Amino acid sequence: MVTTKLKASKMNSIGLRISSENKEIIRMAANYTGQDLTSYLISTAMAKAKKDILEHKEILLSKRDYDNVVKETKNPTTANRKMKLAFRKHSKKFKE
């Protein structure tokens, strides 16, 4: 999982311009989820950002990793106890 550590006292701001209609839609969604506008925008953007980062990290492989993927594709190893446990943990952690 992608995590970013920031000190709670270190806050930054982002300014953006959107149409009145888009702002109203986002405000309504925030209200429906019980969040203020800022919290809703941050939680939604962070969820999307983490998903995008994970998707792109999975695509970008080093030469060594690529070679290992090709090798495993041609001659797969049998999953041992540790590998099965790792798959279960991964599946639980990233289940959507």
C-alpha positions as CSV (number, residue, x, y, z in Angstrom):
1,M,0.0,0.0,0.0
2,V,1.2,3.5,-0.8
3,T,1.6,5.7,2.3
4,T,2.8,9.3,2.7
5,K,4.0,10.5,6.0
6,L,3.6,14.2,6.7
7,K,3.8,15.9,10.0
8,A,0.4,17.0,11.2
9,S,1.6,20.6,11.7
10,K,2.9,20.8,8.1
11,M,-0.1,21.7,6.0
12,N,-0.2,22.9,2.4
13,S,-3.0,24.2,0.2
14,I,-4.1,23.5,-3.3
15,G,-6.2,26.0,-5.2
16,L,-8.5,25.0,-8.1
17,R,-11.2,26.5,-10.2
18,I,-14.3,24.6,-11.1
19,S,-17.7,25.4,-12.4
20,S,-20.6,26.1,-10.1
21,E,-22.3,22.9,-11.3
22,N,-19.3,20.7,-10.6
23,K,-18.9,22.3,-7.2
24,E,-22.5,21.6,-6.3
25,I,-22.2,17.9,-7.4
26,I,-19.1,17.5,-5.3
27,R,-20.7,19.3,-2.3
28,M,-23.7,17.0,-2.5
29,A,-21.5,13.9,-2.6
30,A,-19.6,15.2,0.4
31,N,-22.9,15.8,2.3
32,Y,-24.2,12.3,1.5
33,T,-21.0,10.8,2.9
34,G,-21.0,13.0,6.0
35,Q,-17.9,14.9,5.1
36,D,-17.1,18.5,4.6
37,L,-16.0,19.6,1.1
38,T,-12.3,19.6,1.9
39,S,-12.3,16.2,3.6
40,Y,-14.3,14.7,0.7
41,L,-12.0,16.1,-2.0
42,I,-8.9,14.9,-0.1
43,S,-10.2,11.4,0.7
44,T,-11.4,10.9,-2.9
45,A,-8.2,12.3,-4.5
46,M,-6.0,10.2,-2.2
47,A,-7.9,7.0,-2.9
48,K,-7.6,7.6,-6.6
49,A,-4.0,8.6,-6.4
50,K,-3.0,5.5,-4.4
51,K,-4.8,3.3,-6.9
52,D,-3.1,5.0,-9.9
53,I,0.3,4.7,-8.2
54,L,-0.2,1.0,-7.5
55,E,-1.4,0.3,-11.1
56,H,1.6,2.1,-12.6
57,K,4.1,0.5,-10.2
58,E,2.8,-2.9,-11.3
59,I,3.4,-2.1,-14.9
60,L,6.9,-0.7,-14.5
61,L,9.4,-3.5,-13.9
62,S,13.1,-3.4,-13.7
63,K,15.0,-5.6,-16.2
64,R,15.7,-8.2,-13.5
65,D,12.0,-8.2,-12.5
66,Y,10.9,-8.5,-16.2
67,D,13.3,-11.4,-16.7
68,N,11.9,-13.1,-13.6
69,V,8.3,-12.7,-14.9
70,V,9.3,-14.2,-18.2
71,K,11.1,-17.0,-16.5
72,E,8.1,-17.8,-14.3
73,T,5.7,-17.6,-17.2
74,K,7.7,-20.2,-19.1
75,N,8.4,-22.5,-16.1
76,P,6.2,-21.6,-13.1
77,T,7.3,-22.6,-9.7
78,T,4.9,-24.5,-7.4
79,A,3.5,-22.3,-4.7
80,N,4.9,-23.2,-1.3
81,R,3.4,-22.4,2.1
82,K,5.0,-18.9,2.3
83,M,3.9,-18.0,-1.2
84,K,0.3,-19.1,-0.5
85,L,0.3,-17.1,2.7
86,A,1.6,-14.0,0.9
87,F,-1.1,-14.4,-1.8
88,R,-3.8,-14.6,0.9
89,K,-2.4,-11.5,2.7
90,H,-2.2,-9.6,-0.6
91,S,-5.7,-10.5,-1.6
92,K,-7.1,-9.4,1.8
93,K,-5.2,-6.2,1.8
94,F,-6.1,-5.1,-1.8
95,K,-9.6,-6.6,-2.0
96,E,-12.0,-3.9,-3.3
